[in-house]
Amino acid sequence: MRIGIDARFWHSSNTGIGQYTKGLVKGLAAIDRKNEYVIFLRKKDLEEWDIGAPNFHPVVIDIMHYSFAEQLIMPWKLLTHRFDLVHFANFNFPLFYPKKFTVTIHDLAYFVFPGQRLKGRLFKWGYYLTMWMGVKRANKIIAVTKYTRDEIIRLLGGNKKKVKVILEGIDVARFPNPNADPTSLARRLNIKHPVIFYVGNWRAHKNVPTLLAAFRELREKGQKAQLILGGKTSEEGLQLIQHHPFKKDIVVAGFIANDELPQYYALANVFVYPSLYEGFGLQVLEAQYMGVPVAASKTSTLPEVAGVGARYFNPLDASEMALVVSNILRDSRLQKSLRERGYRNLKRFSWERCARETLKIFEEVVHG
């Protein structure tokens, strides 16, 4: 088979979808020497391209996501390669591409939390049309969780027979030392108390304001702790921190590079994921791999992904969130139990397994 993969989310700055794209392609490169792959990247992605398999060929197609060029130019560029199949690692496929293709849909977050991106009428209709057409026209659809599969069927009328659940994995190469020494980082950030850690973007559905409210309540009840917030910030979140009574104990880390992330996890006493809606939640698996006790929202995909390796809270209830986090910080036996359960939960997730199941989908589409 000659397979094209739209991997324009390859760069590490694209966080979740970027990790999925890299994990899938690297998994395929590890197991498949028979089929030929053309991997489409943005120009900046080449600095992070590290696959040496002879049947995997990087090709630059420097077209922005969600752009008119993606819809008008990209189909013709794809057609020149005469693929048996093209796989789109995210829903934004070019509507005029007429050949066989598969698509991964990570979530339907914009349906529930449109935020700033969908304020424009043109972008909103473009998003809905692309998502709907992808579900209708794709030969097969990959959903990264059962929750997302059910959302695709319920909200977009997806055909149950076309939607396949394939769980993601965790790229352990990003964490070469799960026993990373955080001493220098603690000194640089002036850490003196137990650390509550969050990393992810600060979009509305990530629920950072409620986490800040929970941190205030936790501190007011006498729990010593410091809060580290990683990821792309928001104006609302920064303003809340500016007026927070415990702002001196809040560290805004911003975007955390891959080589520094293990130290942040190693520094954490508890990892908190307060999201109102999540397509997967790779950070939860990262925390479990690094041996950090996890507290997470009992909503959308998170109970499915974190499994027995987390304690859960209502993400709309700051008091309940504060109580769950405080209980973890105060109870060493609970911390140990969550670590052990986290390691056990990780056995369900593997990029190799993801790649094998995805390759099987490719073969079914091409060979019928």
ABEGO torsion letter per residue (X at the ends): XBBBBBAAAABAAAEAAAAAAAAAAAAAAAABAABBBBBBBBAAAAAABABABAABBBBBBBBBBGBAAAAAAAAAAAAAAGBABBBBABABBBAABABBBBBBBABAAAAABAEAAAABAAAAAAAAAAAAAAAAABABBBBABAAAAAAAAAAAGBBAAABBBBBBBBBAAABABAABBAAAAAAAAGBABBBBBBBEBABAAAGAAAAAAAAAAAAAAGBBBBBBBBEBBBAAAAAAAAABAAAAABBBAEBBBAAAAAAAAAABABBBBABABBAAGAAAAAAAAAGBBBBBBBBEAAAAAAEAABBBBBAABAAAAAAAAAAAAABAAAAAAAAAAAAAAAAABBAAAAAAAAAAAAAAAAAX
